[in-house]
């Protein structure tokens, strides 16, 4: 009691430092329970991955809300519905510009708070989709949960609490386990979806919505802030005392001009640092390749896969993807970031080509699931490496989340291709969309791999507390 009274007499800055040091001690003590921390973060990752993949139900939503005859993806009604949704979704891409500013807030207010907000946001978005009376409300729901899923703050959290020699391994193991849970969508579909009652696609959302809200609330009580973030905040406050009054006044003036925790500083760093400049170019090209990979269901349905085949595919494909993702981190820590990136990119290239050709020639669902699982394993391992792991190991802690968020702007190339093909879908049709996928995927993916080989610098052994302040390991 007396200690608390003494603390209230201290200047505000000293009170803040005391509070942060106490939080840092608690956080460091909490790190002794690394297994428990990883279990909690894996469950958060599970919700994130299920939410990221729940749009697998889109074709069945279109069958229902657009009253597509015979629930046939090859009809002109289905193609027109896809084009109509593409046009209607154009304004929703404006929210993408807010994403980096939102993500930057975690550099000021901590990782834990925004992990919780993300979970609740995903739950609300999926809930809107589940009860949507028309496709406009469904799009609003996808925009809401889509705003919170790309943040991947659980990955930054994992990287900031993991031993540096095993960072990628911890990330891939948690992601691999989380990806296994995506099979739950296939299981829920087989349980709840009845092709004779097209409205039953909504029931598939019930369990994911409940999980998102439950995990978000539980995280508030079970997680603590990362020591890396707290140490950076403490050092920033301590350094304030070493500045002259004039310097402090100048910094306050500059701080008023800053937007959301260092966005302007992050922009300066991104275009000054050659490593991040290379990432911007590679990711812009890469996202053109990614743009049309979401039309797998249309391709399969157009070439005769039955409802039972789709159930099999939706269960097996995430398992293959998860197995690959589970081991990708071991490969990344063993081979290094650069060589593993090349390997992942080439695997994605082969997997997508095999998937489309096998679908066109009526291969079975298991063959298609293996090909697609390997494609996604390579594709998203490549993406995680270049969007999260390499930037996190190349950027200072105080702007890490901001830069990772700003890199999302490279997805503008994806947006352009997605809208273009979506609007033209009524002329392309489901039977041709797979071949159009390859037209975009092969050259852009290959070019991304070549640029990784030529321009990316290795960051495997970088100390995160020194990231961005010293040269990465060549």
C-alpha positions as CSV (number, residue, x, y, z in Angstrom):
1,X,0.0,0.0,0.0
2,X,2.8,2.4,1.0
3,X,4.8,1.4,-2.1
4,X,1.8,2.3,-4.3
5,X,1.4,5.7,-2.6
6,X,5.1,6.4,-3.2
7,X,4.8,5.5,-6.8
8,X,1.9,7.9,-7.4
9,X,4.2,10.7,-6.2
10,X,6.7,10.0,-8.9
11,X,6.7,11.9,-12.2
12,X,4.5,10.4,-14.9
13,X,7.5,9.2,-16.9
14,X,8.9,7.4,-13.9
15,X,5.6,5.8,-13.2
16,X,5.4,4.6,-16.8
17,X,9.0,3.2,-16.6
18,X,8.2,1.4,-13.4
19,X,5.0,-0.1,-14.9
20,X,6.9,-1.2,-18.1
21,X,9.8,-2.7,-16.1
22,X,7.3,-4.7,-14.0
23,X,5.6,-5.9,-17.2
24,X,8.9,-6.8,-18.6
25,X,9.8,-8.9,-15.6
26,X,6.5,-10.6,-15.7
27,X,6.9,-11.2,-19.4
28,X,10.4,-12.7,-19.0
29,X,9.1,-14.9,-16.3
30,X,6.2,-15.9,-18.5
31,X,8.7,-16.9,-21.2
32,X,9.8,-19.9,-19.0
33,X,6.4,-21.3,-20.1
34,X,7.3,-21.3,-23.7
35,X,5.4,-24.4,-24.5
36,X,2.2,-22.9,-23.0
37,X,2.8,-19.7,-25.0
38,X,3.1,-21.7,-28.2
39,X,0.0,-23.6,-27.5
40,X,-2.0,-20.4,-27.0
41,X,-0.5,-18.8,-30.2
42,X,-1.2,-22.0,-32.1
43,X,-4.9,-21.8,-31.2
44,X,-4.9,-18.1,-32.3
45,X,-3.3,-19.3,-35.5
46,X,-6.0,-21.9,-35.9
47,X,-8.7,-19.3,-35.8
48,X,-6.7,-17.1,-38.2
49,X,-6.2,-19.9,-40.8
50,X,-9.8,-21.1,-40.6
51,X,-11.0,-17.5,-41.1
52,X,-8.6,-17.0,-44.0
53,X,-10.0,-20.1,-45.8
54,X,-13.7,-19.9,-44.9
55,X,-14.4,-18.2,-48.3
56,X,-14.1,-21.7,-49.7
57,X,-17.9,-21.6,-49.2
58,X,-18.3,-18.7,-51.7
59,X,-19.5,-20.9,-54.7
60,X,-22.3,-22.3,-52.5
61,X,-23.2,-18.8,-51.3
62,X,-23.5,-17.8,-55.0
63,X,-25.7,-20.9,-55.7
64,X,-28.0,-19.8,-52.9
65,X,-28.1,-16.0,-53.0
66,X,-28.1,-15.7,-56.8
67,X,-30.5,-18.7,-57.3
68,X,-28.1,-20.4,-59.9
69,X,-30.1,-23.0,-61.8
70,X,-29.1,-26.6,-60.7
71,X,-26.3,-25.1,-58.6
72,X,-24.1,-25.4,-61.8
73,X,-20.9,-23.4,-61.8
74,X,-20.7,-23.6,-65.6
75,X,-23.9,-21.6,-66.3
76,X,-24.0,-18.0,-67.5
77,X,-25.9,-17.1,-64.3
78,X,-23.0,-18.2,-62.2
79,X,-20.4,-16.3,-64.3
80,X,-22.6,-13.2,-64.3
81,X,-22.8,-13.5,-60.5
82,X,-19.0,-13.6,-60.1
83,X,-18.7,-10.5,-62.3
84,X,-21.4,-8.7,-60.4
85,X,-19.6,-9.4,-57.1
86,X,-16.3,-8.3,-58.6
87,X,-17.8,-4.9,-59.5
88,X,-19.5,-4.5,-56.2
89,X,-16.3,-5.3,-54.3
90,X,-14.2,-2.6,-55.9
91,X,-15.1,0.0,-53.2
92,X,-14.2,-2.5,-50.5
93,X,-10.6,-2.5,-51.6
94,X,-10.3,1.0,-50.2
95,X,-10.1,-0.5,-46.7
96,X,-6.8,-2.1,-47.7
97,X,-5.3,1.4,-47.5
98,X,-6.1,1.5,-43.8
99,X,-4.5,-1.8,-43.0
100,X,-0.9,-0.6,-42.5
101,X,-2.1,2.3,-40.3
102,X,-4.0,-0.2,-38.2
103,X,-1.1,-2.6,-38.0
104,X,1.3,0.2,-37.0
105,X,-0.7,0.7,-33.8
106,X,0.8,-2.5,-32.4
107,X,4.2,-0.8,-32.6
108,X,2.8,1.8,-30.1
109,X,0.4,-0.1,-28.0
110,X,1.7,-3.7,-28.1
111,X,1.2,-7.0,-29.8
112,X,-1.2,-8.6,-27.2
113,X,-4.0,-6.0,-27.5
114,X,-4.2,-6.3,-31.3
115,X,-4.1,-10.1,-31.2
116,X,-7.4,-9.8,-29.2
117,X,-8.9,-7.2,-31.4
118,X,-8.1,-9.3,-34.5
119,X,-9.8,-12.3,-33.1
120,X,-13.0,-10.4,-32.2
121,X,-13.0,-8.7,-35.7
122,X,-12.7,-12.0,-37.4
123,X,-15.6,-13.4,-35.4
124,X,-17.8,-10.4,-36.3
125,X,-16.9,-10.6,-40.0
126,X,-17.8,-14.3,-40.2
127,X,-21.0,-13.7,-38.2
128,X,-22.1,-11.1,-40.9
129,X,-21.4,-13.6,-43.7
130,X,-23.4,-16.3,-41.9
131,X,-26.5,-14.2,-41.5
132,X,-26.1,-12.2,-44.8
133,X,-29.5,-11.7,-46.5
134,X,-27.8,-10.8,-49.8
135,X,-24.4,-10.8,-51.5
136,X,-23.7,-7.1,-50.4
137,X,-23.9,-8.0,-46.7
138,X,-21.8,-11.1,-47.5
139,X,-19.1,-8.8,-49.1
140,X,-19.2,-6.5,-46.1
141,X,-18.6,-9.6,-43.8
142,X,-15.6,-10.7,-46.0
143,X,-14.2,-7.2,-45.9
144,X,-14.4,-7.1,-42.1
145,X,-12.7,-10.4,-41.4
146,X,-10.4,-9.9,-44.4
147,X,-9.2,-6.6,-42.7
148,X,-8.1,-8.6,-39.6
149,X,-6.6,-11.8,-41.1
150,X,-3.6,-10.4,-43.0
151,X,-2.1,-8.8,-39.9
152,X,-0.5,-12.0,-38.7
153,X,0.5,-10.5,-35.4
154,X,0.7,-13.9,-33.9
155,X,3.7,-14.5,-36.2
156,X,5.4,-11.3,-35.0
157,X,4.6,-12.4,-31.4
158,X,6.1,-15.9,-32.0
159,X,9.2,-14.4,-33.6
160,X,9.7,-12.0,-30.6
161,X,9.5,-14.8,-28.0
162,X,11.4,-17.5,-29.9
163,X,15.1,-18.3,-29.7
164,X,16.7,-16.7,-32.8
165,X,18.2,-20.0,-34.0
166,X,14.7,-21.6,-34.1
167,X,12.5,-18.7,-35.2
168,X,11.4,-20.1,-38.5
169,X,10.9,-23.5,-37.0
170,X,8.5,-22.2,-34.3
171,X,6.6,-20.3,-36.9
172,X,6.3,-23.2,-39.3
173,X,5.4,-25.8,-36.6
174,X,2.6,-23.5,-35.2
175,X,1.4,-22.7,-38.8
176,X,1.5,-26.4,-39.8
177,X,-0.7,-27.4,-36.8
178,X,-3.0,-24.5,-37.5
179,X,-3.3,-25.4,-41.1
180,X,-4.5,-28.9,-40.2
181,X,-7.5,-27.2,-38.7
182,X,-8.5,-25.9,-42.1
183,X,-9.7,-29.5,-42.7
184,X,-12.3,-28.6,-40.2
185,X,-14.0,-26.6,-42.9
186,X,-14.3,-29.7,-45.1
187,X,-15.6,-31.7,-42.1
188,X,-18.1,-29.1,-41.2
189,X,-19.2,-28.9,-44.9
190,X,-19.8,-32.6,-45.0
191,X,-21.8,-32.4,-41.8
192,X,-23.9,-29.3,-42.3
193,X,-24.1,-28.6,-46.0
194,X,-26.9,-30.3,-47.9
195,X,-26.8,-29.8,-51.7
196,X,-30.6,-30.2,-51.7
197,X,-31.0,-27.2,-49.4
198,X,-28.7,-24.5,-50.7
199,X,-29.2,-22.3,-47.6
200,X,-27.2,-24.8,-45.4
201,X,-23.8,-23.3,-46.4
202,X,-24.4,-20.8,-43.5
203,X,-24.2,-23.5,-40.9
204,X,-20.5,-24.1,-41.7
205,X,-19.7,-20.7,-40.1
206,X,-21.2,-21.5,-36.7
207,X,-18.2,-23.2,-35.1
208,X,-15.6,-20.8,-36.6
209,X,-17.6,-17.8,-35.3
210,X,-17.8,-19.3,-31.8
211,X,-14.0,-20.1,-31.8
212,X,-13.0,-16.6,-32.8
213,X,-15.0,-14.9,-30.0
214,X,-13.9,-17.6,-27.4
215,X,-10.2,-17.4,-28.3
216,X,-10.2,-13.6,-28.3
217,X,-11.6,-13.4,-24.8
218,X,-9.3,-16.1,-23.5
219,X,-6.2,-14.4,-24.9
220,X,-6.9,-11.3,-22.7
221,X,-6.4,-13.5,-19.6
222,X,-3.7,-15.9,-20.8
223,X,-1.2,-13.8,-22.8
224,X,1.4,-11.1,-21.8
225,X,3.1,-8.5,-23.9
226,X,6.4,-9.6,-25.6
227,X,9.7,-8.7,-23.8
228,X,11.2,-7.4,-27.1
229,X,8.4,-4.8,-27.4
230,X,8.6,-3.8,-23.7
231,X,12.4,-3.5,-23.8
232,X,12.1,-1.1,-26.8
233,X,9.5,1.0,-25.1
234,X,11.7,1.2,-21.9
235,X,14.8,2.2,-23.9
236,X,12.8,4.9,-25.8
237,X,11.6,6.4,-22.5
238,X,15.1,6.2,-20.9
239,X,16.7,7.9,-23.9
240,X,14.3,10.8,-23.6
241,X,16.1,11.9,-20.5
242,X,19.4,12.2,-22.4
243,X,18.1,14.8,-24.8
244,X,18.2,18.6,-24.4
245,X,15.0,20.6,-23.9
246,X,15.3,21.9,-27.4
247,X,15.6,18.4,-28.8
248,X,12.6,17.2,-26.8
249,X,10.4,20.1,-28.1
250,X,11.5,19.4,-31.7
251,X,10.7,15.7,-31.3
252,X,7.2,16.5,-29.9
253,X,6.6,18.7,-33.0
254,X,7.7,15.9,-35.2
255,X,5.6,13.4,-33.3
256,X,2.5,15.4,-34.0
257,X,3.2,15.1,-37.7
258,X,3.7,11.3,-37.4
259,X,0.8,9.0,-38.2
260,X,0.0,6.0,-36.1
261,X,3.3,5.0,-34.6
262,X,5.9,5.9,-37.2
263,X,4.3,5.4,-40.6
264,X,6.4,8.2,-42.2
265,X,9.5,6.9,-40.6
266,X,8.6,3.4,-41.9
267,X,8.2,4.8,-45.4
268,X,11.6,6.4,-45.3
269,X,13.2,3.2,-44.1
270,X,11.5,1.1,-46.7
271,X,12.7,3.2,-49.6
272,X,16.2,3.8,-48.2
273,X,17.0,0.2,-47.2
274,X,18.0,-1.9,-50.3
275,X,16.7,-5.1,-48.7
276,X,13.2,-3.8,-48.2
277,X,13.2,-2.1,-51.6
278,X,13.9,-5.6,-53.1
279,X,11.1,-7.1,-51.1
280,X,8.7,-4.4,-52.5
281,X,9.5,-5.4,-56.1
282,X,9.4,-9.1,-55.5
283,X,6.1,-9.0,-53.6
284,X,4.5,-6.8,-56.2
285,X,5.3,-9.3,-58.9
286,X,4.4,-12.3,-56.6
287,X,1.0,-10.9,-55.8
288,X,0.1,-10.9,-59.5
289,X,0.8,-14.7,-59.5
290,X,-1.4,-15.2,-56.4
291,X,-4.4,-13.2,-57.8
292,X,-6.3,-16.1,-59.4
293,X,-5.4,-19.0,-57.2
294,X,-8.8,-18.6,-55.4
295,X,-10.8,-20.1,-58.4
296,X,-9.9,-23.8,-57.6
297,X,-13.4,-24.7,-56.7
298,X,-14.9,-23.2,-59.9
299,X,-12.3,-25.2,-62.0
300,X,-13.1,-28.4,-60.2
301,X,-16.8,-28.0,-60.4
302,X,-16.7,-27.1,-64.1
303,X,-14.8,-30.3,-64.9
304,X,-17.2,-32.6,-63.2
305,X,-16.1,-33.1,-59.5
306,X,-19.1,-34.2,-57.5
307,X,-20.2,-32.9,-54.1
308,X,-18.7,-36.0,-52.4
309,X,-15.4,-35.3,-54.4
310,X,-15.4,-31.7,-53.1
311,X,-15.8,-33.0,-49.5
312,X,-12.8,-35.3,-50.0
313,X,-10.8,-32.5,-51.5
314,X,-11.6,-30.0,-48.7
315,X,-10.4,-32.5,-46.1
316,X,-7.3,-33.8,-47.8
317,X,-5.9,-30.6,-49.3
318,X,-5.3,-28.8,-46.0
319,X,-3.6,-31.8,-44.5
320,X,-1.1,-31.9,-47.4
321,X,-0.6,-28.2,-47.1
322,X,-0.2,-28.4,-43.3
323,X,2.4,-31.2,-43.5
324,X,4.5,-29.1,-45.9
325,X,4.1,-26.0,-43.8
326,X,5.1,-27.9,-40.6
327,X,8.5,-28.8,-42.1
328,X,9.0,-25.6,-44.1
329,X,10.5,-23.8,-41.0
330,X,13.0,-26.6,-40.5
331,X,14.0,-26.1,-44.2
332,X,14.2,-22.3,-43.7
333,X,16.4,-22.6,-40.6
334,X,18.6,-25.2,-42.3
335,X,18.9,-23.8,-45.9
336,X,18.5,-20.1,-45.0
337,X,15.8,-17.7,-46.0
338,X,17.0,-17.1,-49.6
339,X,17.5,-20.7,-50.8
340,X,14.3,-21.9,-49.1
341,X,12.4,-19.0,-50.8
342,X,13.6,-20.3,-54.2
343,X,12.6,-23.8,-53.3
344,X,9.1,-22.8,-52.1
345,X,8.5,-20.7,-55.2
346,X,9.4,-23.5,-57.6
347,X,7.3,-26.0,-55.7
348,X,4.3,-23.6,-55.9
349,X,4.9,-23.3,-59.7
350,X,4.9,-27.0,-60.2
351,X,1.9,-27.7,-57.9
352,X,-0.4,-25.1,-59.6
353,X,0.5,-26.4,-63.1
354,X,-0.2,-30.0,-62.1
355,X,-3.5,-29.0,-60.3
356,X,-5.0,-27.2,-63.3
357,X,-3.9,-29.8,-65.9
358,X,-5.2,-32.7,-63.7
359,X,-8.5,-30.9,-63.1
360,X,-9.0,-30.4,-66.9
361,X,-8.3,-34.1,-67.5
362,X,-10.7,-35.2,-64.8
363,X,-8.3,-36.5,-62.2
364,X,-9.7,-37.7,-58.9
365,X,-10.1,-35.4,-55.8
366,X,-7.1,-36.9,-53.9
367,X,-4.7,-36.2,-56.8
368,X,-6.1,-32.7,-57.0
369,X,-5.8,-32.2,-53.3
370,X,-2.2,-33.3,-53.2
371,X,-1.2,-31.0,-56.1
372,X,-3.2,-28.0,-54.6
373,X,-1.8,-28.7,-51.1
374,X,1.8,-28.7,-52.4
375,X,1.1,-25.5,-54.4
376,X,-0.4,-23.7,-51.3
377,X,2.4,-25.1,-49.2
378,X,5.0,-23.5,-51.5
379,X,3.0,-20.4,-52.2
380,X,2.2,-19.3,-48.7
381,X,5.6,-20.4,-47.2
382,X,7.1,-18.1,-49.9
383,X,4.6,-15.4,-48.9
384,X,5.2,-15.8,-45.1
385,X,9.0,-15.7,-45.7
386,X,8.9,-12.5,-47.7
387,X,6.0,-10.7,-46.0
388,X,6.9,-11.6,-42.4
389,X,10.2,-13.5,-41.6
390,X,12.7,-11.6,-43.8
391,X,11.2,-8.1,-43.1
392,X,11.1,-8.9,-39.3
393,X,14.8,-9.8,-39.5
394,X,15.6,-6.7,-41.6
395,X,13.7,-3.9,-39.8
396,X,14.1,-2.2,-36.3
397,X,11.7,-3.3,-33.6
398,X,10.1,0.2,-33.2
399,X,8.8,0.1,-36.8
400,X,8.7,-3.6,-37.4
401,X,4.9,-4.1,-37.5
402,X,4.5,-0.8,-39.4
403,X,6.8,-1.9,-42.2
404,X,5.3,-5.4,-42.3
405,X,1.9,-3.7,-42.6
406,X,3.0,-1.2,-45.3
407,X,4.3,-4.1,-47.4
408,X,0.6,-5.1,-47.8
409,X,0.4,-2.3,-50.3
410,X,2.2,-4.5,-52.7
411,X,-1.1,-6.4,-52.9
412,X,-2.4,-3.6,-55.1
413,X,-1.1,-5.6,-58.0
414,X,-3.2,-8.5,-56.8
415,X,-6.2,-6.2,-56.5
416,X,-5.9,-5.0,-60.1
417,X,-5.6,-8.5,-61.6
418,X,-8.4,-9.9,-59.3
419,X,-10.8,-7.1,-60.3
420,X,-9.9,-7.3,-64.0
421,X,-10.5,-11.1,-64.2
422,X,-13.6,-10.9,-62.0
423,X,-15.3,-8.3,-64.2
424,X,-14.4,-10.4,-67.3
425,X,-15.5,-13.7,-65.7
426,X,-18.8,-13.5,-67.5
427,X,-16.9,-13.9,-70.7
428,X,-14.2,-16.3,-69.4
429,X,-16.4,-18.8,-67.6
430,X,-15.6,-21.5,-65.1
431,X,-14.3,-24.0,-67.8
432,X,-11.6,-21.6,-68.9
433,X,-10.6,-19.9,-65.6
434,X,-8.0,-22.6,-64.7
435,X,-6.1,-22.0,-67.9
436,X,-6.3,-18.2,-67.3
437,X,-4.8,-18.9,-63.9
438,X,-1.7,-20.5,-65.5
439,X,-1.3,-17.6,-67.9
440,X,-0.8,-15.3,-64.9
441,X,0.7,-17.7,-62.4
442,X,3.7,-19.2,-64.4
443,X,5.5,-16.1,-65.6
444,X,4.9,-14.0,-62.4
445,X,5.9,-16.8,-60.0
446,X,9.0,-17.6,-62.1
447,X,10.0,-13.9,-62.1
448,X,9.5,-13.7,-58.3
449,X,11.9,-16.6,-57.8
450,X,14.5,-15.1,-60.1
451,X,14.4,-11.8,-58.2
452,X,14.8,-13.6,-54.9
453,X,17.9,-15.3,-56.2
454,X,19.4,-12.1,-57.6
455,X,18.4,-9.4,-55.0
456,X,17.4,-10.9,-51.6
457,X,20.0,-10.8,-48.8
458,X,20.2,-13.6,-46.3
459,X,18.9,-12.8,-42.7
460,X,19.0,-16.1,-41.0
461,X,21.2,-15.3,-38.1
462,X,20.2,-11.7,-37.4
463,X,19.5,-10.7,-33.8
464,X,16.0,-9.1,-33.7
465,X,17.1,-6.5,-31.2
466,X,19.7,-5.4,-33.7
467,X,17.7,-5.9,-36.9
468,X,17.8,-2.9,-39.2
469,X,20.7,-1.4,-37.3
470,X,23.4,-3.7,-38.7
471,X,24.0,-5.4,-41.9
472,X,22.3,-8.8,-42.4
473,X,24.4,-11.9,-42.8
474,X,25.4,-12.3,-46.4
